[in-house]
Every structure is written in C-alpha cells, then in structure tokens.
Amino acid sequence: MPILRKESEIFPPGLFSLSLDEAPWEVVHVRSRQEKMLARVLVNRDQPFYLPQVEKCVKRGGRTFKSFLPLFSGYVFLRRTEQTRPVLWSSGVVTRVIPVEDQRVLDEELRQLRALQEAGATLTPRPDLAPGDRVRITEGVFSGYVGTLVKERDSVSLVVSISSLNKSVLAELPRDVLVRHQPFGRHP
C-alpha cells in the first residue's frame, strides 16, 4: 500500500458558505484511487469541493506507516459552477456525475461530517461486511483462513466463526484484516 499524504480536503475554506442555488452539490464518482488526483485538479482550477479523508496506520517490518485515505472511496463531493463540467471531463478520472435530489439534506450531512472532523472525531469507513458474509482473513495467525462473520463487536472489531473438522472457533479480529471471500470461479 503506497503511503498517501494528506491533501486538500476542502476548497475553498468557506465552501459551506456558498449558496446552494448558485453552487449546488454534486457527487462525482472517479476511477479507482483517483480521488486525490481530482482534488488537485479542482484546486488548480479554483473549483469548490469536499473530500473527507481519514488517517490509516499500517505496521510493516516493525515500522508504522501513515496514510490519508478518502472516507468515501471513489467519491468526491463538489459544488457545481459554470466551469465544473469541462474541468471534470478534462481530468480523465471521472466515471460519472451523480445529481443530488435533496440539496439541503446532503448539505446538512456534509456540514455535520466536517464539524466532526474539525472537532477531532475518529471517523471509520464501514466496508460492506455484514453478519453472515463469508470472509477471508488477511493478517495474523489465521491469515488465509475463511470464515463467516458472526457479529460486529464495535466499530473496529468483528467476530468471525472459523469452521474446521466440524468444530467452530470464534475469533475477534480487526475489521481491516478481513476481506469478502470470493469462491473460485465467482466474481462480485
């Protein structure tokens, strides 16, 4: 995993003071891992956006590496202006623009999210794992094992049932060491 530095999350600083009528919200879906690339393009072209990021620490070889990843992988929130569309399509990373039906609801949700960030709250992205899902463990003593997600213990821990020889072992594991298990020959 590359080390990703923290970049602009919000531009301009007064983004939330813009009028919803003059600069409505849109949600932009980008190619995989291109959120920060689009943010750099938007800053360089003076286009308003919000890209909330979270800190992720990974330990490798006794060292800790820190990255800043988008909270909503694949998405950037922006405020549409007259120049927005040409800037988006010239970036080469946008796959689609999703119109926002209820501007006031999204605006309030994003304001609350920003307030949480500014207050120092720890935000945790929630991958789409739910009880009953088959998962593969990627790190630790059970690395490579496949199990069934039993329950969510808290925001970072999951309880996984690992069956072997018709016996089951329950293990509490951090969320970041589990991935959805795809049996051979099946695609998502």
Rosetta constraint file for C-alpha pairs under 8 A:
AtomPair CA 2 CA 67 HARMONIC 7.88 0.50
AtomPair CA 3 CA 65 HARMONIC 6.90 0.50
AtomPair CA 3 CA 66 HARMONIC 6.55 0.50
AtomPair CA 3 CA 67 HARMONIC 5.15 0.50
AtomPair CA 3 CA 68 HARMONIC 8.00 0.50
AtomPair CA 4 CA 66 HARMONIC 7.56 0.50
AtomPair CA 4 CA 67 HARMONIC 4.60 0.50
AtomPair CA 4 CA 68 HARMONIC 5.52 0.50
AtomPair CA 4 CA 69 HARMONIC 7.09 0.50
AtomPair CA 5 CA 67 HARMONIC 5.89 0.50
AtomPair CA 5 CA 68 HARMONIC 5.73 0.50
AtomPair CA 6 CA 53 HARMONIC 7.68 0.50
AtomPair CA 6 CA 67 HARMONIC 7.39 0.50
AtomPair CA 6 CA 68 HARMONIC 5.22 0.50
AtomPair CA 6 CA 69 HARMONIC 7.95 0.50
AtomPair CA 7 CA 36 HARMONIC 7.19 0.50
AtomPair CA 8 CA 39 HARMONIC 7.06 0.50
AtomPair CA 8 CA 40 HARMONIC 7.72 0.50
AtomPair CA 8 CA 51 HARMONIC 7.57 0.50
AtomPair CA 9 CA 39 HARMONIC 7.85 0.50
AtomPair CA 9 CA 49 HARMONIC 7.80 0.50
AtomPair CA 9 CA 50 HARMONIC 5.55 0.50
AtomPair CA 9 CA 51 HARMONIC 4.61 0.50
AtomPair CA 9 CA 52 HARMONIC 5.47 0.50
AtomPair CA 9 CA 53 HARMONIC 6.78 0.50
AtomPair CA 10 CA 15 HARMONIC 7.06 0.50
AtomPair CA 10 CA 48 HARMONIC 7.52 0.50
AtomPair CA 10 CA 49 HARMONIC 5.74 0.50
AtomPair CA 10 CA 50 HARMONIC 4.49 0.50
AtomPair CA 10 CA 51 HARMONIC 6.25 0.50
AtomPair CA 10 CA 52 HARMONIC 7.72 0.50
AtomPair CA 11 CA 15 HARMONIC 6.14 0.50
AtomPair CA 11 CA 43 HARMONIC 6.68 0.50
AtomPair CA 11 CA 46 HARMONIC 7.93 0.50
AtomPair CA 11 CA 47 HARMONIC 7.35 0.50
AtomPair CA 11 CA 48 HARMONIC 5.08 0.50
AtomPair CA 11 CA 49 HARMONIC 5.45 0.50
AtomPair CA 11 CA 50 HARMONIC 6.67 0.50
AtomPair CA 12 CA 46 HARMONIC 7.92 0.50
AtomPair CA 12 CA 48 HARMONIC 5.86 0.50
AtomPair CA 12 CA 49 HARMONIC 7.57 0.50
AtomPair CA 14 CA 18 HARMONIC 7.22 0.50
AtomPair CA 15 CA 48 HARMONIC 6.51 0.50
AtomPair CA 15 CA 49 HARMONIC 7.36 0.50
AtomPair CA 16 CA 107 HARMONIC 7.90 0.50
AtomPair CA 16 CA 111 HARMONIC 7.15 0.50
AtomPair CA 18 CA 22 HARMONIC 7.52 0.50
AtomPair CA 18 CA 23 HARMONIC 6.60 0.50
AtomPair CA 19 CA 23 HARMONIC 5.87 0.50
AtomPair CA 19 CA 24 HARMONIC 7.48 0.50
AtomPair CA 20 CA 24 HARMONIC 4.59 0.50
AtomPair CA 20 CA 25 HARMONIC 7.21 0.50
AtomPair CA 20 CA 103 HARMONIC 7.06 0.50
AtomPair CA 20 CA 104 HARMONIC 7.88 0.50
AtomPair CA 22 CA 81 HARMONIC 7.52 0.50
AtomPair CA 23 CA 79 HARMONIC 5.09 0.50
AtomPair CA 23 CA 80 HARMONIC 5.04 0.50
AtomPair CA 23 CA 81 HARMONIC 5.69 0.50
AtomPair CA 24 CA 79 HARMONIC 5.27 0.50
AtomPair CA 24 CA 80 HARMONIC 5.57 0.50
AtomPair CA 24 CA 103 HARMONIC 6.80 0.50
AtomPair CA 25 CA 77 HARMONIC 6.81 0.50
AtomPair CA 25 CA 78 HARMONIC 5.59 0.50
AtomPair CA 25 CA 79 HARMONIC 4.55 0.50
AtomPair CA 25 CA 80 HARMONIC 6.26 0.50
AtomPair CA 25 CA 99 HARMONIC 7.74 0.50
AtomPair CA 25 CA 100 HARMONIC 6.45 0.50
AtomPair CA 25 CA 103 HARMONIC 6.44 0.50
AtomPair CA 25 CA 106 HARMONIC 7.73 0.50
AtomPair CA 25 CA 107 HARMONIC 7.51 0.50
AtomPair CA 26 CA 77 HARMONIC 5.97 0.50
AtomPair CA 26 CA 78 HARMONIC 5.41 0.50
AtomPair CA 26 CA 79 HARMONIC 6.17 0.50
AtomPair CA 26 CA 80 HARMONIC 6.62 0.50
AtomPair CA 26 CA 97 HARMONIC 6.85 0.50
AtomPair CA 26 CA 98 HARMONIC 6.04 0.50
AtomPair CA 26 CA 99 HARMONIC 5.27 0.50
AtomPair CA 26 CA 100 HARMONIC 5.68 0.50
AtomPair CA 27 CA 75 HARMONIC 6.63 0.50
AtomPair CA 27 CA 76 HARMONIC 5.92 0.50
AtomPair CA 27 CA 77 HARMONIC 4.72 0.50
AtomPair CA 27 CA 78 HARMONIC 6.33 0.50
AtomPair CA 27 CA 97 HARMONIC 5.97 0.50
AtomPair CA 27 CA 98 HARMONIC 5.04 0.50
AtomPair CA 27 CA 99 HARMONIC 6.54 0.50
AtomPair CA 27 CA 100 HARMONIC 7.09 0.50
AtomPair CA 28 CA 75 HARMONIC 5.52 0.50
AtomPair CA 28 CA 76 HARMONIC 5.20 0.50
AtomPair CA 28 CA 77 HARMONIC 6.24 0.50
AtomPair CA 28 CA 78 HARMONIC 7.34 0.50
AtomPair CA 28 CA 94 HARMONIC 6.86 0.50
AtomPair CA 28 CA 95 HARMONIC 7.78 0.50
AtomPair CA 28 CA 96 HARMONIC 6.10 0.50
AtomPair CA 28 CA 97 HARMONIC 4.60 0.50
AtomPair CA 28 CA 98 HARMONIC 6.01 0.50
AtomPair CA 29 CA 74 HARMONIC 5.58 0.50
AtomPair CA 29 CA 75 HARMONIC 4.72 0.50
AtomPair CA 29 CA 76 HARMONIC 6.71 0.50
AtomPair CA 29 CA 94 HARMONIC 6.02 0.50
AtomPair CA 29 CA 95 HARMONIC 5.69 0.50
AtomPair CA 29 CA 96 HARMONIC 5.35 0.50
AtomPair CA 29 CA 97 HARMONIC 6.22 0.50
AtomPair CA 29 CA 98 HARMONIC 7.45 0.50
AtomPair CA 30 CA 34 HARMONIC 6.11 0.50
AtomPair CA 30 CA 35 HARMONIC 6.43 0.50
AtomPair CA 30 CA 74 HARMONIC 5.29 0.50
AtomPair CA 30 CA 75 HARMONIC 6.16 0.50
AtomPair CA 30 CA 76 HARMONIC 7.73 0.50
AtomPair CA 30 CA 93 HARMONIC 5.43 0.50
AtomPair CA 30 CA 94 HARMONIC 4.33 0.50
AtomPair CA 30 CA 95 HARMONIC 5.21 0.50
AtomPair CA 30 CA 96 HARMONIC 7.12 0.50
AtomPair CA 31 CA 35 HARMONIC 7.88 0.50
AtomPair CA 31 CA 74 HARMONIC 6.62 0.50
AtomPair CA 31 CA 93 HARMONIC 5.44 0.50
AtomPair CA 31 CA 94 HARMONIC 6.28 0.50
AtomPair CA 31 CA 95 HARMONIC 6.27 0.50
AtomPair CA 32 CA 73 HARMONIC 7.99 0.50
AtomPair CA 32 CA 74 HARMONIC 6.07 0.50
AtomPair CA 33 CA 73 HARMONIC 7.44 0.50
AtomPair CA 33 CA 74 HARMONIC 6.68 0.50
AtomPair CA 34 CA 38 HARMONIC 6.37 0.50
AtomPair CA 34 CA 74 HARMONIC 7.28 0.50
AtomPair CA 34 CA 93 HARMONIC 6.38 0.50
AtomPair CA 35 CA 39 HARMONIC 6.29 0.50
AtomPair CA 35 CA 51 HARMONIC 7.70 0.50
AtomPair CA 35 CA 70 HARMONIC 7.20 0.50
AtomPair CA 35 CA 73 HARMONIC 7.66 0.50
AtomPair CA 35 CA 74 HARMONIC 6.27 0.50
AtomPair CA 35 CA 75 HARMONIC 6.63 0.50
AtomPair CA 35 CA 76 HARMONIC 6.43 0.50
AtomPair CA 36 CA 40 HARMONIC 6.17 0.50
AtomPair CA 37 CA 41 HARMONIC 6.44 0.50
AtomPair CA 37 CA 93 HARMONIC 7.91 0.50
AtomPair CA 38 CA 42 HARMONIC 6.13 0.50
AtomPair CA 38 CA 88 HARMONIC 7.87 0.50
AtomPair CA 38 CA 91 HARMONIC 6.74 0.50
AtomPair CA 38 CA 93 HARMONIC 6.94 0.50
AtomPair CA 39 CA 43 HARMONIC 6.17 0.50
AtomPair CA 39 CA 49 HARMONIC 7.41 0.50
AtomPair CA 39 CA 51 HARMONIC 7.37 0.50
AtomPair CA 39 CA 76 HARMONIC 7.89 0.50
AtomPair CA 40 CA 44 HARMONIC 6.19 0.50
AtomPair CA 41 CA 45 HARMONIC 6.24 0.50
AtomPair CA 41 CA 87 HARMONIC 7.76 0.50
AtomPair CA 41 CA 91 HARMONIC 6.90 0.50
AtomPair CA 42 CA 46 HARMONIC 5.98 0.50
AtomPair CA 42 CA 47 HARMONIC 4.86 0.50
AtomPair CA 42 CA 48 HARMONIC 6.99 0.50
AtomPair CA 42 CA 49 HARMONIC 7.29 0.50
AtomPair CA 42 CA 87 HARMONIC 7.40 0.50
AtomPair CA 43 CA 47 HARMONIC 6.03 0.50
AtomPair CA 43 CA 48 HARMONIC 7.53 0.50
AtomPair CA 45 CA 87 HARMONIC 7.41 0.50
AtomPair CA 47 CA 78 HARMONIC 7.88 0.50
AtomPair CA 47 CA 79 HARMONIC 7.58 0.50
AtomPair CA 47 CA 80 HARMONIC 8.00 0.50
AtomPair CA 47 CA 81 HARMONIC 7.49 0.50
AtomPair CA 47 CA 83 HARMONIC 7.77 0.50
AtomPair CA 47 CA 84 HARMONIC 6.69 0.50
AtomPair CA 48 CA 78 HARMONIC 5.83 0.50
AtomPair CA 48 CA 79 HARMONIC 5.41 0.50
AtomPair CA 48 CA 80 HARMONIC 7.61 0.50
AtomPair CA 49 CA 76 HARMONIC 7.17 0.50
AtomPair CA 49 CA 77 HARMONIC 5.60 0.50
AtomPair CA 49 CA 78 HARMONIC 3.93 0.50
AtomPair CA 49 CA 79 HARMONIC 5.92 0.50
AtomPair CA 50 CA 76 HARMONIC 6.43 0.50
AtomPair CA 50 CA 77 HARMONIC 5.10 0.50
AtomPair CA 50 CA 78 HARMONIC 6.02 0.50
AtomPair CA 51 CA 70 HARMONIC 6.64 0.50
AtomPair CA 51 CA 71 HARMONIC 7.81 0.50
AtomPair CA 51 CA 75 HARMONIC 7.87 0.50
AtomPair CA 51 CA 76 HARMONIC 5.40 0.50
AtomPair CA 51 CA 77 HARMONIC 6.36 0.50
AtomPair CA 52 CA 70 HARMONIC 5.89 0.50
AtomPair CA 52 CA 71 HARMONIC 5.62 0.50
AtomPair CA 52 CA 72 HARMONIC 7.53 0.50
AtomPair CA 52 CA 114 HARMONIC 7.73 0.50
AtomPair CA 53 CA 68 HARMONIC 5.96 0.50
AtomPair CA 53 CA 69 HARMONIC 5.22 0.50
AtomPair CA 53 CA 70 HARMONIC 4.25 0.50
AtomPair CA 53 CA 71 HARMONIC 4.95 0.50
AtomPair CA 54 CA 68 HARMONIC 5.40 0.50
AtomPair CA 54 CA 69 HARMONIC 5.40 0.50
AtomPair CA 54 CA 70 HARMONIC 6.24 0.50
AtomPair CA 54 CA 71 HARMONIC 5.74 0.50
AtomPair CA 54 CA 122 HARMONIC 7.93 0.50
AtomPair CA 54 CA 123 HARMONIC 6.57 0.50
AtomPair CA 54 CA 124 HARMONIC 7.41 0.50
AtomPair CA 55 CA 66 HARMONIC 6.82 0.50
AtomPair CA 55 CA 67 HARMONIC 5.74 0.50
AtomPair CA 55 CA 68 HARMONIC 4.54 0.50
AtomPair CA 55 CA 69 HARMONIC 6.43 0.50
AtomPair CA 56 CA 66 HARMONIC 5.77 0.50
AtomPair CA 56 CA 67 HARMONIC 5.21 0.50
AtomPair CA 56 CA 68 HARMONIC 6.09 0.50
AtomPair CA 56 CA 69 HARMONIC 7.06 0.50
AtomPair CA 57 CA 64 HARMONIC 6.41 0.50
AtomPair CA 57 CA 65 HARMONIC 5.54 0.50
AtomPair CA 57 CA 66 HARMONIC 4.54 0.50
AtomPair CA 57 CA 67 HARMONIC 6.36 0.50
AtomPair CA 58 CA 64 HARMONIC 5.58 0.50
AtomPair CA 58 CA 65 HARMONIC 5.23 0.50
AtomPair CA 58 CA 66 HARMONIC 6.55 0.50
AtomPair CA 59 CA 63 HARMONIC 5.48 0.50
AtomPair CA 59 CA 64 HARMONIC 4.39 0.50
AtomPair CA 59 CA 65 HARMONIC 6.23 0.50
AtomPair CA 60 CA 64 HARMONIC 6.41 0.50
AtomPair CA 60 CA 65 HARMONIC 7.61 0.50
AtomPair CA 69 CA 73 HARMONIC 7.84 0.50
AtomPair CA 70 CA 74 HARMONIC 7.88 0.50
AtomPair CA 71 CA 123 HARMONIC 7.83 0.50
AtomPair CA 71 CA 124 HARMONIC 7.54 0.50
AtomPair CA 71 CA 125 HARMONIC 5.76 0.50
AtomPair CA 72 CA 76 HARMONIC 7.81 0.50
AtomPair CA 72 CA 125 HARMONIC 7.16 0.50
AtomPair CA 80 CA 84 HARMONIC 5.62 0.50
AtomPair CA 80 CA 85 HARMONIC 7.94 0.50
AtomPair CA 83 CA 87 HARMONIC 6.42 0.50
AtomPair CA 84 CA 88 HARMONIC 6.11 0.50
AtomPair CA 85 CA 89 HARMONIC 6.25 0.50
AtomPair CA 86 CA 90 HARMONIC 5.98 0.50
AtomPair CA 87 CA 91 HARMONIC 6.27 0.50
AtomPair CA 88 CA 92 HARMONIC 7.56 0.50
AtomPair CA 88 CA 93 HARMONIC 7.93 0.50
AtomPair CA 88 CA 94 HARMONIC 6.41 0.50
AtomPair CA 89 CA 93 HARMONIC 7.71 0.50
AtomPair CA 89 CA 94 HARMONIC 6.47 0.50
AtomPair CA 100 CA 106 HARMONIC 7.67 0.50
AtomPair CA 102 CA 106 HARMONIC 6.59 0.50
AtomPair CA 103 CA 107 HARMONIC 5.99 0.50
AtomPair CA 104 CA 108 HARMONIC 6.10 0.50
AtomPair CA 105 CA 109 HARMONIC 6.19 0.50
AtomPair CA 106 CA 110 HARMONIC 6.05 0.50
AtomPair CA 107 CA 111 HARMONIC 6.07 0.50
AtomPair CA 108 CA 112 HARMONIC 6.19 0.50
AtomPair CA 109 CA 113 HARMONIC 6.21 0.50
AtomPair CA 110 CA 114 HARMONIC 6.09 0.50
AtomPair CA 111 CA 115 HARMONIC 6.15 0.50
AtomPair CA 112 CA 116 HARMONIC 6.23 0.50
AtomPair CA 113 CA 117 HARMONIC 6.34 0.50
AtomPair CA 114 CA 118 HARMONIC 6.16 0.50
AtomPair CA 115 CA 119 HARMONIC 6.11 0.50
AtomPair CA 116 CA 120 HARMONIC 6.44 0.50
AtomPair CA 116 CA 121 HARMONIC 5.37 0.50
AtomPair CA 117 CA 121 HARMONIC 5.57 0.50
AtomPair CA 117 CA 122 HARMONIC 7.58 0.50
AtomPair CA 117 CA 123 HARMONIC 7.73 0.50
AtomPair CA 124 CA 155 HARMONIC 7.25 0.50
AtomPair CA 124 CA 156 HARMONIC 7.94 0.50
AtomPair CA 129 CA 133 HARMONIC 6.45 0.50
AtomPair CA 129 CA 149 HARMONIC 7.90 0.50
AtomPair CA 129 CA 180 HARMONIC 7.13 0.50
AtomPair CA 130 CA 149 HARMONIC 6.82 0.50
AtomPair CA 130 CA 151 HARMONIC 7.63 0.50
AtomPair CA 130 CA 152 HARMONIC 7.97 0.50
AtomPair CA 131 CA 148 HARMONIC 7.55 0.50
AtomPair CA 131 CA 149 HARMONIC 4.89 0.50
AtomPair CA 131 CA 150 HARMONIC 5.00 0.50
AtomPair CA 131 CA 151 HARMONIC 5.33 0.50
AtomPair CA 131 CA 152 HARMONIC 7.43 0.50
AtomPair CA 132 CA 148 HARMONIC 5.81 0.50
AtomPair CA 132 CA 149 HARMONIC 5.31 0.50
AtomPair CA 132 CA 150 HARMONIC 6.12 0.50
AtomPair CA 133 CA 148 HARMONIC 5.66 0.50
AtomPair CA 133 CA 149 HARMONIC 5.45 0.50
AtomPair CA 133 CA 180 HARMONIC 7.18 0.50
AtomPair CA 134 CA 146 HARMONIC 6.96 0.50
AtomPair CA 134 CA 147 HARMONIC 5.71 0.50
AtomPair CA 134 CA 148 HARMONIC 4.55 0.50
AtomPair CA 134 CA 149 HARMONIC 6.36 0.50
AtomPair CA 134 CA 180 HARMONIC 6.17 0.50
AtomPair CA 134 CA 181 HARMONIC 5.40 0.50
AtomPair CA 135 CA 146 HARMONIC 5.62 0.50
AtomPair CA 135 CA 147 HARMONIC 5.41 0.50
AtomPair CA 135 CA 148 HARMONIC 5.91 0.50
AtomPair CA 135 CA 149 HARMONIC 6.69 0.50
AtomPair CA 135 CA 178 HARMONIC 6.11 0.50
AtomPair CA 135 CA 179 HARMONIC 5.49 0.50
AtomPair CA 135 CA 180 HARMONIC 4.51 0.50
AtomPair CA 135 CA 181 HARMONIC 4.50 0.50
AtomPair CA 136 CA 143 HARMONIC 7.80 0.50
AtomPair CA 136 CA 144 HARMONIC 6.17 0.50
AtomPair CA 136 CA 145 HARMONIC 5.74 0.50
AtomPair CA 136 CA 146 HARMONIC 4.39 0.50
AtomPair CA 136 CA 147 HARMONIC 6.40 0.50
AtomPair CA 136 CA 178 HARMONIC 5.69 0.50
AtomPair CA 136 CA 179 HARMONIC 5.40 0.50
AtomPair CA 136 CA 180 HARMONIC 6.22 0.50
AtomPair CA 136 CA 181 HARMONIC 5.17 0.50
AtomPair CA 137 CA 142 HARMONIC 6.31 0.50
AtomPair CA 137 CA 143 HARMONIC 4.97 0.50
AtomPair CA 137 CA 144 HARMONIC 5.40 0.50
AtomPair CA 137 CA 145 HARMONIC 5.57 0.50
AtomPair CA 137 CA 146 HARMONIC 6.37 0.50
AtomPair CA 137 CA 147 HARMONIC 7.88 0.50
AtomPair CA 137 CA 177 HARMONIC 5.72 0.50
AtomPair CA 137 CA 178 HARMONIC 4.76 0.50
AtomPair CA 137 CA 179 HARMONIC 6.62 0.50
AtomPair CA 138 CA 142 HARMONIC 7.82 0.50
AtomPair CA 138 CA 143 HARMONIC 4.80 0.50
AtomPair CA 138 CA 144 HARMONIC 5.86 0.50
AtomPair CA 138 CA 177 HARMONIC 5.09 0.50
AtomPair CA 138 CA 178 HARMONIC 5.97 0.50
AtomPair CA 138 CA 179 HARMONIC 7.25 0.50
AtomPair CA 139 CA 143 HARMONIC 4.60 0.50
AtomPair CA 139 CA 144 HARMONIC 7.69 0.50
AtomPair CA 139 CA 177 HARMONIC 5.58 0.50
AtomPair CA 145 CA 162 HARMONIC 7.42 0.50
AtomPair CA 146 CA 162 HARMONIC 6.61 0.50
AtomPair CA 146 CA 181 HARMONIC 7.14 0.50
AtomPair CA 147 CA 160 HARMONIC 6.00 0.50
AtomPair CA 147 CA 161 HARMONIC 5.35 0.50
AtomPair CA 147 CA 162 HARMONIC 4.46 0.50
AtomPair CA 147 CA 163 HARMONIC 6.76 0.50
AtomPair CA 148 CA 160 HARMONIC 5.48 0.50
AtomPair CA 148 CA 161 HARMONIC 5.19 0.50
AtomPair CA 148 CA 162 HARMONIC 6.67 0.50
AtomPair CA 149 CA 158 HARMONIC 7.08 0.50
AtomPair CA 149 CA 159 HARMONIC 6.12 0.50
AtomPair CA 149 CA 160 HARMONIC 4.50 0.50
AtomPair CA 149 CA 161 HARMONIC 6.36 0.50
AtomPair CA 150 CA 158 HARMONIC 7.60 0.50
AtomPair CA 150 CA 159 HARMONIC 5.50 0.50
AtomPair CA 150 CA 160 HARMONIC 5.37 0.50
AtomPair CA 150 CA 161 HARMONIC 6.31 0.50
AtomPair CA 151 CA 158 HARMONIC 6.03 0.50
AtomPair CA 151 CA 159 HARMONIC 5.36 0.50
AtomPair CA 151 CA 160 HARMONIC 7.37 0.50
AtomPair CA 152 CA 157 HARMONIC 6.34 0.50
AtomPair CA 152 CA 158 HARMONIC 4.55 0.50
AtomPair CA 152 CA 159 HARMONIC 6.20 0.50
AtomPair CA 153 CA 157 HARMONIC 5.26 0.50
AtomPair CA 153 CA 158 HARMONIC 5.31 0.50
AtomPair CA 153 CA 159 HARMONIC 6.59 0.50
AtomPair CA 153 CA 172 HARMONIC 7.97 0.50
AtomPair CA 154 CA 158 HARMONIC 7.18 0.50
AtomPair CA 156 CA 174 HARMONIC 5.55 0.50
AtomPair CA 156 CA 175 HARMONIC 5.26 0.50
AtomPair CA 156 CA 176 HARMONIC 7.77 0.50
AtomPair CA 157 CA 172 HARMONIC 6.37 0.50
AtomPair CA 157 CA 173 HARMONIC 5.49 0.50
AtomPair CA 157 CA 174 HARMONIC 4.50 0.50
AtomPair CA 157 CA 175 HARMONIC 5.44 0.50
AtomPair CA 158 CA 172 HARMONIC 5.58 0.50
AtomPair CA 158 CA 173 HARMONIC 5.40 0.50
AtomPair CA 158 CA 174 HARMONIC 6.22 0.50
AtomPair CA 158 CA 175 HARMONIC 6.02 0.50
AtomPair CA 159 CA 170 HARMONIC 6.45 0.50
AtomPair CA 159 CA 171 HARMONIC 5.57 0.50
AtomPair CA 159 CA 172 HARMONIC 4.44 0.50
AtomPair CA 159 CA 173 HARMONIC 6.28 0.50
AtomPair CA 160 CA 170 HARMONIC 5.63 0.50
AtomPair CA 160 CA 171 HARMONIC 5.35 0.50
AtomPair CA 160 CA 172 HARMONIC 6.38 0.50
AtomPair CA 160 CA 173 HARMONIC 7.24 0.50
AtomPair CA 161 CA 168 HARMONIC 6.13 0.50
AtomPair CA 161 CA 169 HARMONIC 5.61 0.50
AtomPair CA 161 CA 170 HARMONIC 4.63 0.50
AtomPair CA 161 CA 171 HARMONIC 6.54 0.50
AtomPair CA 162 CA 168 HARMONIC 5.53 0.50
AtomPair CA 162 CA 169 HARMONIC 5.22 0.50
AtomPair CA 162 CA 170 HARMONIC 6.40 0.50
AtomPair CA 162 CA 171 HARMONIC 7.60 0.50
AtomPair CA 163 CA 167 HARMONIC 5.55 0.50
AtomPair CA 163 CA 168 HARMONIC 4.35 0.50
AtomPair CA 163 CA 169 HARMONIC 6.41 0.50
AtomPair CA 164 CA 168 HARMONIC 6.35 0.50
AtomPair CA 173 CA 177 HARMONIC 7.18 0.50
AtomPair CA 173 CA 178 HARMONIC 7.96 0.50
AtomPair CA 174 CA 178 HARMONIC 7.53 0.50
AtomPair CA 182 CA 186 HARMONIC 6.21 0.50
AtomPair CA 182 CA 187 HARMONIC 6.74 0.50
AtomPair CA 182 CA 188 HARMONIC 7.40 0.50
